[in-house]
Amino acid sequence: MKAKEIQQILLPPPPHMVGDGFRVHNFFPSGYSMAPNRMSPFYLLDYNAKMEFSPRKDPRGVGVHPHRGFETVTLVYQGKVAHHDSYGHSGVIGAGDIQWMTAGAGVLHKEYHEKKFSRQGGTFHIVQLWINLPAKDKMSPPYYQSISHARIPVYSLPEGQGQVEVIAGEFKGVKGIARTFTPIEMYNFRLRSGASLVFSLPENYNTGLLVLEGEVKVNGEERAETDRFVLFRNIGEEIALEAQEDCLLLLLSGEPIQEPIMAYGPFLMNTKEEIVQAYEDWSSGKFGYLEEE
């Protein structure tokens, strides 16, 4: 089986603030000016590298805003994030937890540092993804998957070399927990120094690997350090990983959605007319109501 070729190992782009609580490196689509479908079905990757937040009484975060036409996936590695939406959903996601929100036809929500974490301060380390929906599913009812760390299925490497948390898809017979609209493989690799493993993904899947901690050698040739993103070409199927030290990696891979993309602000649709309609529906209250406080 041929190795999946590495196109480039990307340094984190300059950070920017989302609200006052999320300091993110946007790897795509704007950080490296990737074509809208280059990592489809993943449209956006915002990476909040490890950052120390000082204690604060009023939680930092992002105020009320709308979404339509895609899913947001928030993976918390350190810290705690609280959320509320216009359909009455709310909750807190802590270290290892995941919130998978299908915005679908439209939802208002807000995200911020959980109150106790905000008062104490500490290390904050998260990833947020936007995952596109195919045209036939863009107006699906809003839906939540709250995935606690304890519920994520795990593949254990031999001799205590580490674990693979199977968030979506399937890894060596272990099926992921997340429901997806299109074929997606998403794993957390938690590897001990010296660990090695080989796995395969379909050649046509768009694939990337984010190094959250440590250093890993990929396909026996290139090393990727902390906060780097490994972008693969759609050539070959096999990926080999060798942990150069204890490391934490996020693997993103999925079947491309071969449809036009029209993105504007918080909406991700197929046409300009659908974007205009989304703004009209939002302004007329069809996304519900949510207070700032």
Residue frames relative to the residue before (quaternion, step in Angstrom):
aa qw qx qy qz dx dy dz
M 1.0000 0.0000 0.0000 0.0000 0.00 0.00 0.00
K 0.4172 -0.7375 0.4801 0.2271 3.57 -0.83 0.99
A 0.5211 -0.6419 0.4703 0.3087 3.56 -1.08 0.81
K 0.4592 -0.6413 0.5363 0.3003 3.54 -1.13 0.70
E 0.3863 -0.7785 0.4486 0.2086 3.56 -0.46 1.21
I 0.3949 -0.6884 0.5603 0.2372 3.54 -1.13 0.78
Q 0.2945 -0.7517 0.5634 0.1758 3.56 -0.82 0.97
Q 0.7813 -0.1899 0.1895 0.5636 3.56 0.83 -1.01
I 0.2494 -0.7083 0.6292 0.2005 3.56 -1.23 0.49
L 0.2188 -0.8369 0.4986 0.0562 3.52 -0.41 1.32
L 0.3888 -0.6774 0.5792 0.2334 3.53 -1.05 0.87
P 0.5724 -0.5804 0.4217 0.3971 3.62 -1.10 0.46
P 0.4338 -0.6885 0.5071 0.2841 3.62 -0.81 0.91
P 0.6782 -0.4624 0.3465 0.4542 3.62 -1.20 0.28
P 0.4424 -0.7212 0.4612 0.2672 3.61 -0.87 0.88
H 0.0541 -0.7538 0.6493 0.0847 3.52 -1.35 0.28
M 0.5021 -0.6559 0.4760 0.3018 3.56 -1.21 0.43
V 0.1527 -0.7072 0.6811 0.1125 3.51 -1.19 0.75
G 0.7589 -0.0328 -0.0545 0.6481 3.54 -0.21 1.30
D 0.5968 -0.5426 0.4020 0.4334 3.58 -0.99 -0.77
G 0.6773 0.5236 -0.2871 0.4297 3.58 1.26 0.22
F 0.7415 0.3440 -0.1972 0.5412 3.56 1.26 -0.17
R 0.0946 -0.7869 0.6097 0.0108 3.56 -0.51 1.24
V 0.0340 0.8758 -0.4729 0.0908 3.56 0.00 1.30
H 0.2955 -0.6624 0.6557 0.2096 3.47 -1.40 0.50
N 0.1959 -0.7883 0.5730 0.1093 3.59 -0.59 1.10
F 0.2345 -0.7985 0.5400 0.1260 3.59 -0.23 1.26
F 0.7759 -0.1227 0.0695 0.6149 3.57 1.09 -0.70
P 0.5542 -0.0893 -0.8150 -0.1436 1.50 -2.33 0.93
S 0.6867 0.5416 -0.2947 0.3850 3.62 1.10 -0.56
G 0.5731 0.6374 -0.3899 0.3365 3.60 1.02 -0.71
Y 0.7950 0.1331 -0.0663 0.5881 3.55 1.02 -0.83
S 0.4707 -0.7202 0.4110 0.3013 3.57 1.24 0.55
M 0.1772 0.8035 -0.5440 0.1643 3.54 0.89 0.93
A 0.5694 -0.5530 0.4737 0.3814 3.55 -1.20 0.51
P 0.6403 -0.5848 0.3318 0.3714 3.61 -1.00 0.81
N 0.7590 0.3673 -0.2042 0.4973 3.59 1.07 -0.68
R 0.3712 0.7718 -0.4689 0.2160 3.61 1.25 0.04
M 0.7874 0.2037 -0.1292 0.5673 3.62 1.01 -0.73
S 0.2254 0.7984 -0.5273 0.1837 3.59 1.22 0.40
P 0.5217 -0.1338 -0.8425 -0.0089 1.58 -2.05 1.50
F 0.5090 0.6161 -0.4398 0.4098 3.61 1.27 0.04
Y 0.1958 -0.8086 0.5466 0.0953 3.59 -0.63 1.10
L 0.8155 0.0883 0.0077 0.5719 3.59 0.96 -0.86
L 0.0506 -0.7571 0.6506 0.0304 3.52 -1.17 0.78
D 0.0264 -0.7638 0.6438 -0.0374 3.54 -0.57 1.27
Y 0.0813 -0.8187 0.5684 -0.0090 3.55 -0.66 1.13
N 0.1671 -0.7572 0.6273 0.0726 3.55 -0.64 1.19
A 0.2343 -0.7776 0.5709 0.1205 3.58 -0.09 1.31
K 0.7109 -0.4608 0.2984 0.4397 3.57 -1.21 0.47
M 0.0972 0.7827 -0.6041 0.1141 3.54 -0.84 1.05
E 0.3400 -0.7291 0.5591 0.2005 3.55 -1.02 0.83
F 0.1344 -0.7759 0.6131 0.0638 3.56 -0.80 1.05
S 0.4242 -0.6996 0.5186 0.2485 3.54 -0.94 0.91
P 0.6240 -0.5391 0.3896 0.4102 3.62 -1.15 0.46
R 0.0552 0.7880 -0.6094 0.0677 3.53 -1.10 0.77
K 0.4849 -0.6852 0.4630 0.2845 3.57 -0.90 0.90
D 0.7564 0.3092 -0.1801 0.5475 3.58 0.85 -0.96
P 0.4335 -0.7438 0.4381 0.2586 3.62 -0.49 1.15
R 0.4173 -0.6692 0.5618 0.2498 3.52 -1.12 0.79
G 0.2864 0.7793 -0.5334 0.1617 3.57 -1.15 0.45
V 0.5353 -0.5739 0.5025 0.3629 3.51 -1.29 -0.58
G 0.4145 -0.7394 0.4818 0.2220 3.56 -0.78 1.06
V 0.7790 -0.3555 0.2471 0.4535 3.53 -1.35 -0.06
H 0.1570 0.7670 -0.6072 0.1353 3.56 -0.90 1.01
P 0.4358 -0.7215 0.4800 0.2431 3.60 -1.15 0.59
H 0.0646 -0.7519 0.6486 0.0987 3.53 -1.40 0.22
R 0.0618 0.7675 -0.6380 0.0124 3.55 -1.27 0.51
G 0.8181 0.3614 -0.2256 0.3862 3.54 -1.21 0.60
F 0.7887 0.2051 -0.1138 0.5683 3.60 1.25 0.00
E 0.4334 -0.6590 0.5376 0.2982 3.56 -1.34 -0.19
T 0.2133 -0.7264 0.6294 0.1750 3.55 -1.19 0.57
V 0.0881 -0.7768 0.6227 0.0320 3.54 -1.00 0.90
T 0.0872 -0.7987 0.5954 0.0016 3.55 -0.65 1.17
L 0.0820 -0.7886 0.6094 0.0002 3.55 -0.68 1.17
V 0.1564 -0.7998 0.5767 0.0573 3.57 -0.61 1.16
Y 0.1585 -0.7926 0.5850 0.0667 3.54 -0.83 1.05
Q 0.7629 -0.0553 0.0071 0.6441 3.58 1.19 -0.61
G 0.6917 0.4154 -0.3434 0.4806 3.55 -1.07 0.79
K 0.3017 -0.7299 0.5753 0.2128 3.55 -1.31 -0.20
V 0.1408 -0.7838 0.6031 0.0449 3.56 -1.00 0.94
A 0.1749 -0.7630 0.6152 0.0937 3.56 -0.95 0.96
H 0.0545 -0.8073 0.5875 0.0122 3.57 -1.15 0.58
H 0.0642 -0.7481 0.6581 0.0569 3.53 -1.35 0.49
D 0.0741 -0.7997 0.5912 0.0736 3.58 -1.17 0.48
S 0.6717 -0.5435 0.3559 0.3561 3.55 -1.36 0.25
Y 0.6436 0.4850 -0.3344 0.4886 3.60 1.27 0.10
G 0.6326 -0.5803 0.3137 0.4057 3.55 1.29 0.30
H 0.5000 0.6354 -0.4428 0.3876 3.58 1.23 0.14
S 0.1186 0.7659 -0.6281 0.0701 3.55 -1.14 0.68
G 0.1913 0.7889 -0.5713 0.1208 3.54 -1.22 0.34
V 0.3510 -0.6947 0.5841 0.2302 3.52 -1.39 -0.04
I 0.1119 -0.7743 0.6190 0.0686 3.55 -0.96 0.87
G 0.1526 -0.8125 0.5615 0.0366 3.54 -0.78 1.13
A 0.8125 -0.2816 0.1821 0.4768 3.55 -1.31 -0.21
G 0.8158 0.2131 -0.1972 0.5002 3.55 -0.76 1.12
D 0.6084 0.5712 -0.3461 0.4287 3.58 1.25 -0.32
I 0.2032 -0.7655 0.6028 0.0966 3.54 -1.33 0.45
Q 0.1281 -0.7416 0.6502 0.1039 3.55 -1.13 0.73
W 0.0798 -0.7908 0.6068 -0.0064 3.54 -0.68 1.18
M 0.0107 -0.8381 0.5425 -0.0567 3.56 -0.20 1.30
T 0.2129 -0.7417 0.6253 0.1168 3.54 -0.82 1.05
A 0.2627 -0.7773 0.5513 0.1513 3.59 -0.36 1.22
G 0.0841 -0.8544 0.5090 0.0620 3.56 1.08 -0.76
A 0.8652 -0.0453 0.0626 0.4954 3.55 -0.88 -1.05
G 0.7293 -0.4194 0.2394 0.4847 3.59 1.16 -0.33
V 0.1084 0.7744 -0.6129 0.1139 3.53 -0.96 0.94
L 0.2824 -0.6904 0.6317 0.2108 3.53 -1.30 0.49
H 0.1365 0.7934 -0.5905 0.0555 3.59 -0.99 0.71
K 0.1788 -0.7462 0.6294 0.1223 3.51 -1.37 0.22
E 0.1395 -0.7852 0.6027 0.0289 3.53 -1.16 0.78
Y 0.1221 0.7988 -0.5766 0.1205 3.55 -0.91 0.85
H 0.6473 -0.4943 0.3982 0.4221 3.56 -1.28 0.23
E 0.5117 -0.6393 0.4804 0.3143 3.57 -0.93 0.91
K 0.6364 -0.6104 0.3150 0.3509 3.59 -0.95 0.94
K 0.6878 0.4722 -0.3041 0.4599 3.61 0.79 -0.93
F 0.6349 0.5145 -0.3300 0.4725 3.60 0.99 -0.83
S 0.6455 0.5303 -0.3215 0.4459 3.57 0.97 -0.86
R 0.6781 0.4944 -0.2957 0.4564 3.59 0.92 -0.88
Q 0.7255 0.4262 -0.2431 0.4826 3.58 1.04 -0.76
G 0.2988 -0.7397 0.5339 0.2802 3.57 1.06 -0.76
G 0.2861 0.7708 -0.5432 0.1704 3.57 -1.25 0.09
T 0.7158 -0.4376 0.3355 0.4284 3.53 -1.35 -0.22
F 0.1080 -0.7802 0.6159 0.0163 3.54 -0.95 1.00
H 0.1036 0.7972 -0.5736 0.1574 3.57 -0.67 1.14
I 0.2276 0.7948 -0.5253 0.2014 3.60 -0.22 1.24
V 0.2233 -0.7136 0.6397 0.1779 3.51 -1.43 0.18
Q 0.0217 -0.7679 0.6367 0.0665 3.56 -1.08 0.68
L 0.1552 -0.7806 0.6044 0.0360 3.50 -1.01 1.03
W 0.1899 -0.6853 0.6780 0.1862 3.51 -1.35 0.44
I 0.1023 -0.7900 0.6040 0.0245 3.55 -0.76 1.09
N 0.4128 -0.7371 0.4855 0.2247 3.54 -0.64 1.15
L 0.2651 -0.7213 0.6136 0.1813 3.54 -1.27 0.49
P 0.5035 -0.6241 0.4851 0.3488 3.60 -1.05 0.62
A 0.7054 -0.4959 0.3009 0.4075 3.56 -1.17 0.61
K 0.6806 0.5175 -0.3008 0.4226 3.58 0.90 -0.89
D 0.7466 0.3905 -0.2071 0.4972 3.60 1.22 -0.42
K 0.4417 0.7397 -0.4403 0.2528 3.59 1.23 -0.15
M 0.7447 0.3604 -0.2157 0.5187 3.60 1.10 -0.58
S 0.2517 0.7673 -0.5360 0.2462 3.57 1.12 0.69
P 0.5865 -0.5631 0.4289 0.3938 3.60 -1.14 0.50
P 0.5583 -0.5930 0.4505 0.3655 3.62 -1.02 0.70
Y 0.0121 -0.8096 0.5805 -0.0856 3.54 -0.99 0.91
Y 0.1980 -0.7873 0.5757 0.0974 3.57 -1.10 0.75
Q 0.0685 -0.7212 0.6838 0.0867 3.48 -1.27 0.63
S 0.1018 -0.7815 0.6148 0.0285 3.56 -0.47 1.23
I 0.0580 -0.8363 0.5435 -0.0438 3.55 -0.34 1.30
S 0.2150 -0.7777 0.5786 0.1189 3.58 -0.41 1.20
H 0.6418 -0.5478 0.3737 0.3851 3.56 -1.16 0.60
A 0.6572 0.5452 -0.3111 0.4172 3.57 0.97 -0.85
R 0.6913 0.4946 -0.2748 0.4494 3.59 1.16 -0.53
I 0.5415 0.6358 -0.4112 0.3653 3.61 1.17 -0.26
P 0.4309 -0.7022 0.4973 0.2719 3.63 -0.72 1.01
V 0.1968 -0.8088 0.5522 0.0456 3.54 -1.04 0.89
Y 0.1854 -0.7079 0.6685 0.1327 3.52 -1.20 0.76
S 0.2106 -0.8003 0.5523 0.1003 3.58 -0.68 1.10
L 0.3834 -0.7102 0.5441 0.2292 3.54 -0.91 0.95
P 0.5815 -0.5943 0.4115 0.3733 3.61 -1.10 0.54
E 0.8502 0.2105 -0.1545 0.4572 3.51 -1.38 0.48
G 0.6341 -0.5917 0.3273 0.3751 3.57 1.04 0.78
Q 0.3310 0.7835 -0.4741 0.2275 3.59 1.18 0.51
G 0.7445 -0.3581 0.2226 0.5176 3.57 1.20 -0.23
Q 0.3871 -0.7056 0.5503 0.2224 3.52 -1.36 -0.20
V 0.2266 -0.7159 0.6390 0.1669 3.49 -1.34 0.45
E 0.2105 -0.7637 0.6006 0.1081 3.57 -0.65 1.14
V 0.2108 -0.8089 0.5423 0.0849 3.55 -0.51 1.22
I 0.1787 -0.8200 0.5403 0.0616 3.54 -0.10 1.36
A 0.7866 -0.0607 0.0742 0.6100 3.58 0.92 -0.94
G 0.7295 0.3852 -0.3105 0.4723 3.55 -1.19 0.59
E 0.4517 -0.6549 0.5227 0.3064 3.56 -1.08 -0.78
F 0.0718 -0.7916 0.6066 0.0157 3.56 -0.94 0.92
K 0.8370 -0.1806 0.0752 0.5110 3.57 -0.55 1.24
G 0.7873 -0.3514 0.1475 0.4847 3.55 0.85 1.07
V 0.6297 0.4968 -0.3428 0.4891 3.60 1.24 -0.19
K 0.2538 -0.8013 0.5283 0.1199 3.57 -0.59 1.15
G 0.5020 -0.6803 0.4627 0.2667 3.55 -1.04 0.88
I 0.5440 -0.6601 0.4378 0.2770 3.52 -1.29 0.45
A 0.6640 0.5453 -0.3170 0.4014 3.61 1.04 -0.68
R 0.3671 -0.6784 0.5924 0.2326 3.52 -1.18 0.71
T 0.0386 -0.8064 0.5901 0.0024 3.58 -0.82 0.95
F 0.5052 -0.6608 0.4740 0.2888 3.56 -1.21 0.58
T 0.7643 0.1525 -0.0869 0.6205 3.57 1.19 -0.60
P 0.6549 -0.5311 0.3436 0.4135 3.63 -1.15 0.39
I 0.0835 0.7867 -0.5990 0.1234 3.56 -0.69 1.20
E 0.1417 -0.7356 0.6561 0.0911 3.53 -1.17 0.79
M 0.1128 0.7850 -0.5982 0.1150 3.57 -0.74 1.07
Y 0.0663 0.8086 -0.5756 0.1026 3.55 -0.63 1.19
N 0.2598 -0.6681 0.6620 0.2190 3.50 -1.38 0.42
F 0.1603 -0.7532 0.6305 0.0977 3.57 -0.83 1.00
R 0.0397 -0.7592 0.6496 0.0032 3.57 -0.82 1.05
L 0.0345 0.8572 -0.5021 0.1088 3.55 0.07 1.38
R 0.3908 -0.6894 0.5605 0.2407 3.53 -1.12 0.76
S 0.6443 -0.5156 0.3887 0.4098 3.56 -1.18 0.51
G 0.7865 0.2848 -0.2375 0.4939 3.57 -0.86 1.02
A 0.5122 0.6485 -0.4232 0.3715 3.58 1.22 -0.24
S 0.0188 -0.7856 0.6182 0.0156 3.54 -1.16 0.63
L 0.0793 0.7830 -0.6148 0.0506 3.54 -1.16 0.60
V 0.2092 -0.7509 0.6171 0.1075 3.51 -1.30 0.51
F 0.0799 0.7802 -0.6162 0.0719 3.56 -0.98 0.86
S 0.2960 -0.7660 0.5440 0.1723 3.56 -1.22 0.27
L 0.1317 -0.7534 0.6419 0.0548 3.50 -1.31 0.60
P 0.6159 -0.5486 0.3889 0.4105 3.62 -1.07 0.51
E 0.5840 -0.6307 0.3947 0.3245 3.55 -0.98 0.89
N 0.7132 0.4720 -0.2637 0.4460 3.59 0.99 -0.83
Y 0.5213 0.6391 -0.4253 0.3728 3.60 1.21 -0.19
N 0.3963 -0.6619 0.5795 0.2626 3.57 -1.08 0.79
T 0.0298 -0.8441 0.5301 -0.0751 3.56 -0.68 1.11
G 0.0755 0.7761 -0.6236 0.0553 3.53 -1.11 0.82
L 0.2014 -0.7673 0.6013 0.0955 3.55 -1.23 0.53
L 0.1603 -0.7882 0.5910 0.0615 3.57 -0.69 1.13
V 0.2498 -0.7622 0.5817 0.1350 3.57 -0.81 1.05
L 0.1762 -0.8212 0.5392 0.0622 3.56 -0.39 1.27
E 0.7826 -0.0068 0.0169 0.6223 3.56 1.15 -0.66
G 0.8117 0.3133 -0.2110 0.4456 3.55 -1.16 0.60
E 0.4134 -0.6712 0.5524 0.2709 3.53 -1.29 -0.47
V 0.0729 -0.8066 0.5865 0.0023 3.57 -0.98 0.87
K 0.2974 -0.7020 0.6114 0.2120 3.56 -1.16 0.66
V 0.1886 -0.8025 0.5627 0.0615 3.55 -0.82 1.06
N 0.8577 -0.0095 -0.0466 0.5120 3.53 -0.87 1.07
G 0.6347 -0.5982 0.3120 0.3768 3.53 1.11 0.77
E 0.7163 0.4772 -0.2472 0.4451 3.57 1.23 0.10
E 0.8291 0.1508 -0.0598 0.5350 3.60 0.77 -0.92
R 0.3050 -0.7495 0.5636 0.1661 3.53 -1.07 0.84
A 0.1253 -0.7724 0.6197 0.0596 3.54 -1.06 0.83
E 0.2607 -0.7883 0.5463 0.1102 3.55 -0.75 1.13
T 0.7619 -0.3681 0.2880 0.4485 3.53 -1.38 0.07
D 0.8432 0.1746 -0.1849 0.4737 3.55 -1.09 0.92
R 0.5232 0.5960 -0.4378 0.4234 3.61 1.21 0.39
F 0.2326 -0.7411 0.6116 0.1506 3.54 -1.30 0.47
V 0.2316 -0.7726 0.5810 0.1086 3.55 -0.73 1.13
L 0.1282 -0.7915 0.5964 0.0382 3.57 -0.61 1.18
F 0.2093 -0.7995 0.5559 0.0892 3.56 -0.74 1.11
R 0.4547 -0.6277 0.5526 0.3063 3.53 -1.27 0.51
N 0.4966 -0.6282 0.5004 0.3292 3.57 -1.28 0.29
I 0.4789 0.6029 -0.4563 0.4460 3.50 0.85 1.15
G 0.8009 0.2052 -0.1786 0.5335 3.58 -0.70 1.06
E 0.3534 -0.7620 0.5214 0.1503 3.54 -1.32 0.38
E 0.7413 0.4637 -0.2307 0.4269 3.57 0.99 -0.78
I 0.0968 -0.7728 0.6261 0.0378 3.56 -1.04 0.87
A 0.1166 -0.7744 0.6203 0.0446 3.57 -0.93 0.99
L 0.1008 -0.7945 0.5984 0.0237 3.56 -0.90 0.99
E 0.0336 -0.7668 0.6410 0.0059 3.56 -1.06 0.86
A 0.3114 -0.7681 0.5316 0.1744 3.58 -0.53 1.17
Q 0.2830 -0.7713 0.5515 0.1443 3.58 -0.67 1.12
E 0.7367 -0.0168 -0.0048 0.6760 3.52 1.42 -0.33
D 0.6970 -0.3945 0.3201 0.5061 3.60 -1.19 0.05
C 0.0676 0.8337 -0.5426 0.0774 3.58 -0.75 0.95
L 0.2234 -0.7254 0.6408 0.1154 3.49 -1.38 0.49
L 0.0062 -0.8162 0.5724 -0.0781 3.55 -0.66 1.19
L 0.1976 -0.7475 0.6210 0.1291 3.56 -1.18 0.65
L 0.1611 -0.7905 0.5882 0.0565 3.57 -0.67 1.17
L 0.0644 -0.7792 0.6234 -0.0051 3.55 -0.89 1.06
S 0.1874 0.7738 -0.5846 0.1559 3.58 -0.74 1.03
G 0.1701 0.8122 -0.5432 0.1277 3.57 -0.90 0.83
E 0.5685 -0.5763 0.4688 0.3533 3.50 -1.30 0.43
P 0.4560 -0.7069 0.4584 0.2869 3.62 -0.68 1.01
I 0.3337 -0.6790 0.6125 0.2291 3.53 -1.22 0.64
Q 0.2149 -0.8200 0.5230 0.0890 3.55 -0.35 1.24
E 0.4389 0.6558 -0.4833 0.3792 3.56 0.50 1.27
P 0.6007 -0.5445 0.4228 0.4049 3.60 -1.18 0.41
I 0.2000 -0.7552 0.6110 0.1281 3.56 -1.20 0.60
M 0.0101 -0.7478 0.6638 0.0072 3.52 -1.04 0.91
A 0.0073 -0.8107 0.5825 -0.0590 3.53 -0.38 1.29
Y 0.1428 0.7635 -0.6224 0.0959 3.55 -1.01 0.83
G 0.8335 -0.0321 -0.0168 0.5514 3.55 -0.66 1.14
P 0.8184 -0.2524 0.1846 0.4822 3.60 -0.84 -0.96
F 0.6304 0.5339 -0.3245 0.4608 3.58 1.27 0.24
L 0.0970 -0.7836 0.6133 0.0201 3.54 -1.09 0.80
M 0.1234 0.8195 -0.5351 0.1642 3.54 -0.10 1.35
N 0.6011 -0.5763 0.4146 0.3668 3.60 -1.27 -0.31
T 0.8066 0.1650 -0.0609 0.5644 3.59 1.12 -0.63
K 0.6332 -0.5214 0.4141 0.3947 3.54 -1.30 0.38
E 0.6250 0.5506 -0.3389 0.4374 3.59 1.01 -0.79
E 0.6548 0.5020 -0.3163 0.4682 3.59 1.01 -0.73
I 0.6064 0.5330 -0.3512 0.4742 3.59 1.11 -0.61
V 0.6439 0.5146 -0.3183 0.4682 3.59 0.91 -0.91
Q 0.6603 0.5074 -0.3047 0.4623 3.58 0.95 -0.88
A 0.6234 0.5438 -0.3407 0.4468 3.58 1.02 -0.76
Y 0.6651 0.4868 -0.3082 0.4751 3.59 0.94 -0.84
E 0.6391 0.5184 -0.3301 0.4624 3.59 1.01 -0.74
D 0.6707 0.4943 -0.3001 0.4645 3.57 0.92 -0.88
W 0.6291 0.5238 -0.3329 0.4680 3.57 1.03 -0.78
S 0.7117 0.4683 -0.2731 0.4467 3.59 0.76 -1.01
S 0.6969 0.4560 -0.2786 0.4783 3.60 1.14 -0.52
G 0.6093 -0.6234 0.3257 0.3662 3.57 1.27 0.24
K 0.4372 0.7283 -0.4447 0.2840 3.60 1.21 0.18
F 0.6255 0.5101 -0.3506 0.4749 3.59 1.26 -0.09
G 0.5872 -0.5659 0.3732 0.4424 3.58 1.27 0.06
Y 0.4359 -0.6777 0.5337 0.2567 3.53 -1.33 -0.27
L 0.0491 0.7840 -0.6164 0.0552 3.55 -1.07 0.81
E 0.3663 -0.7399 0.5248 0.2072 3.56 -0.79 1.05
E 0.5650 -0.5977 0.4531 0.3437 3.54 -1.21 0.58
E 0.7827 0.2762 -0.1456 0.5384 3.59 0.93 -0.83
